[in-house]
Amino acid sequence: MLWYRKHLSREGMVLALADQDLMDKNFEEGDFLLSITSFYKGELIAREEVASLLGEAKIINAVGEGAVAVLLESGLTTKETIRKTAGIPHVQTVKITI
């Protein structure tokens, strides 16, 4: 299961996705702190159902193995764009339309 939360901005919808087991945890590496906070905590959803949310998002923030895998499987990100902090994968994706 993944936590997801929609945030509305002038640019469009921001979708925050995080693996359920990472909620309310912090991960540090060097000077970088990755905090899985209420920004991600909205509703729980099965990985298989997340695809329905991806189409309407302009920006997607994903944290955790499951959340990042959804973006990889959908073709919205590549392995090269994934960062890890204390072993936790995370990625930010912005959809650009021309």
HELIX and SHEET records of a PDB file:
HELIX    1   1 GLN A   20  LEU A   22  5                                   3    
HELIX    2   2 ARG A   47  GLU A   49  5                                   3    
HELIX    3   3 ALA A   51  LEU A   54  1                                   4    
HELIX    4   4 GLU A   65  SER A   74  1                                  10    
HELIX    5   5 LYS A   79  THR A   81  5                                   3    
SHEET    1   A 6 GLU A  43  ILE A  45  0                                        
SHEET    2   A 6 LEU A   2  SER A   9 -1                                        
SHEET    3   A 6 GLY A  12  ASP A  19 -1                                        
SHEET    4   A 6 ALA A  57  VAL A  63  1                                        
SHEET    5   A 6 ILE A  88  VAL A  94 -1                                        
SHEET    6   A 6 ARG A  83  THR A  85 -1                                        
SHEET    1   B 2 ASN A  26  GLU A  29  0                                        
SHEET    2   B 2 PHE A  32  SER A  35 -1                                        
END                                                                             
